[in-house]
Amino acid sequence: MIPLEYRDLADFFSKKALDILPSYWLYNYRIKLKEEYYLFYTPLYKLTREELIAAKAYIEENLTKRFIEASKALYTAPILFSYKKDGSL
């Protein structure tokens, strides 16, 4: 249920609207690390079978939609999971 004051924005929250990326803008952002900070190796953390299945489904879906791109970077980012009230991911 959308509160009355936000009903005029309902289209922005529809499933259809969420499957479309906003217009592309060409920017070249660079993240400059401070000298005392550096990237380092850490081993992958263990995921449960359910988490692996959810991660794979998310990655495949968003690669298909072109929301993300395949990467050969040496570094990774963690995946955060949040369980729903019914216990599913």
N, C-alpha and C positions, 0 to 999 in steps of 0.2 A: 504494500500500500504506500503510495507516494503522498507525502504531506501536501496539503492544498497549495502552499506557497511555491512548491517545486513542480507542480503538474505541467506547467508550460515547458518544462525541460525534459519531460518524459521520453521524448524521441531520442535524446542523447544517451539514455540508459537502456535502450532496447537492445536485444541480442543482435539485430541486424546492424545497428550503428556500431556495435563493438567489434564487428567483423571487418570494418573498413578502417584503414590507416588514414590519419590526417594528411593533408597535402605535404609533399616532400619539399624541404628547403635545404639548399646546399650550404652546409656549415662545416668548418674544419676545427673542431675543438681539440685541445690538447690538455691533458692533465699533467701538470708539472709536479713531480715529487720533490719534497724538501731533501736536501743532501743527506740528512741523517736517516732518511727512510729509504728502503729499497725493497724490491720484490724478491721473494724467496720461495723456495720449494717447500710444499707441505704435502704429505700423502693424502690421497682421497679418503674421505670418511665413509664408513659403511652405511648403506641404506638397506632398509627392509625390502623384501620382494615387492610388496605393495607400493612402496615409495619409488622403486625403480620402474615399475609399470606406469605409475602416474607421471613420472618425469619423462619417460620415453613418449608417452601419449602427448604430453604438453609440447615437447620439442618437435615431434612429427607434425602436429596440428599447426604450430606456428611457423615451421619451415614452409609448409604448404601454403599458408596465407601470406608468406613472405614478410612476416612481422619480425623474424630473426633470420640471420644468415649463418651458414656453416663457417666454422673458424678453425684455423690450425694454430691458434695462439698457444704459447707455452704455458699460459696461466689460465686458471678457471675461476669461476665465481660460484659461491655456494648456492644451493637450491633450498629454499625455505618452504616447509610444509605446514599447513594449518588444517587440523581435523575439523570437520563439520559436526554439528550437534548429534547427527546420527552415527558418528564414528567413521565415516568415509573421508577420503582425502578430497 
